[in-house]
Amino acid sequence: MAHHLIDVFPVDEMTSVHNEGIAREKVVHTKDHRQYLMRILPYRIGPEAYFGVLATFVDLTALQHATHSLMDVRWNTDRNTVDSECCAVRNSDF
């Protein structure tokens, strides 16, 4: 299985989930700077029987960019508020 993930080995993760029967979920990054939520679940065919694993990758890149943009806006808004309050205090001293 070819992949472009950084410091993650999906086949090893899938093998562990298959052997342990415990789901795994983590945020992973690719070489082209994308971000994904990787979920690997045991594929159950009975109460204690596993047939394989199911892996899903949800692209979080756009969400991450939006989050950073909102944080920048908030930081700038907070900074402008502090600057305005400082100026108001200075003007009232006169």
Contacts in CASP RR format, 6 or more apart in sequence:
PFRMAT RR
TARGET T0000
AUTHOR 0000-0000-0000
METHOD contacts of the structure
MODEL  1
MAHHLIDVFPVDEMTSVHNEGIAREKVVHTKDHRQYLMRILPYRIGPEAY
FGVLATFVDLTALQHATHSLMDVRWNTDRNTVDSECCAVRNSDF
1 10 0 8 1.000
1 11 0 8 1.000
3 10 0 8 1.000
4 30 0 8 1.000
4 31 0 8 1.000
4 32 0 8 1.000
5 28 0 8 1.000
5 29 0 8 1.000
5 30 0 8 1.000
5 31 0 8 1.000
5 38 0 8 1.000
6 28 0 8 1.000
6 29 0 8 1.000
6 30 0 8 1.000
6 31 0 8 1.000
8 26 0 8 1.000
8 28 0 8 1.000
8 38 0 8 1.000
10 38 0 8 1.000
10 40 0 8 1.000
10 55 0 8 1.000
13 24 0 8 1.000
13 38 0 8 1.000
13 40 0 8 1.000
14 40 0 8 1.000
14 53 0 8 1.000
14 55 0 8 1.000
16 24 0 8 1.000
17 23 0 8 1.000
17 24 0 8 1.000
17 40 0 8 1.000
17 41 0 8 1.000
17 42 0 8 1.000
17 53 0 8 1.000
18 42 0 8 1.000
18 50 0 8 1.000
18 52 0 8 1.000
18 53 0 8 1.000
21 42 0 8 1.000
21 50 0 8 1.000
22 42 0 8 1.000
23 39 0 8 1.000
23 40 0 8 1.000
23 41 0 8 1.000
23 42 0 8 1.000
24 38 0 8 1.000
24 39 0 8 1.000
24 40 0 8 1.000
25 37 0 8 1.000
25 38 0 8 1.000
25 39 0 8 1.000
25 40 0 8 1.000
26 37 0 8 1.000
26 38 0 8 1.000
27 35 0 8 1.000
27 36 0 8 1.000
27 37 0 8 1.000
27 38 0 8 1.000
27 60 0 8 1.000
28 35 0 8 1.000
28 36 0 8 1.000
28 37 0 8 1.000
28 38 0 8 1.000
28 57 0 8 1.000
29 35 0 8 1.000
29 36 0 8 1.000
30 36 0 8 1.000
33 61 0 8 1.000
34 59 0 8 1.000
34 61 0 8 1.000
35 59 0 8 1.000
35 60 0 8 1.000
35 61 0 8 1.000
35 64 0 8 1.000
36 57 0 8 1.000
36 58 0 8 1.000
36 59 0 8 1.000
36 60 0 8 1.000
36 61 0 8 1.000
37 57 0 8 1.000
37 58 0 8 1.000
37 60 0 8 1.000
38 55 0 8 1.000
38 56 0 8 1.000
38 57 0 8 1.000
39 55 0 8 1.000
39 56 0 8 1.000
39 57 0 8 1.000
39 58 0 8 1.000
40 53 0 8 1.000
40 54 0 8 1.000
40 55 0 8 1.000
41 53 0 8 1.000
41 54 0 8 1.000
41 55 0 8 1.000
41 56 0 8 1.000
42 50 0 8 1.000
42 52 0 8 1.000
42 53 0 8 1.000
42 54 0 8 1.000
43 50 0 8 1.000
43 51 0 8 1.000
43 52 0 8 1.000
43 53 0 8 1.000
43 54 0 8 1.000
44 50 0 8 1.000
44 51 0 8 1.000
45 51 0 8 1.000
END
